[in-house]
């Protein structure tokens, strides 16, 4: 009888062999179908690997949480890159970061020279 880690390890090997066959020997036209198959099988491999690490390798909770965050972030970046969406996300981030809020009362010509605000004195 196989134990759970052995079954998970065998499923990792099977998924790796399927990826190897898809990318090397099975004639699938390169395009969206091949990309989707690669992403789905890659997600299966990452998920099983992360489950094996979280279940069978003893480590502190903080380190385990940090590992999970790093793996999920890297996986999200990989999926976005596989579908060609990473560059638009990075450009959107740059646009948001470089956005300048302007005062609606200010005209573009007077933005360099601002008059000081009036001072109020209390009696």
Buried (B, 14 or more C-beta within 10 A) or exposed (E): EEEEEEEBBEEBEEBEEBBEEBBEEEEEEEEEEBBEBBBEBBBBBBEBBBEBBBEEEEEEEEEBEEBEEEBEEEBEEBBBEBEEEBEEEEEEEEEEEEEEEEEEEEEEEEEEEEEEEEEEEEE
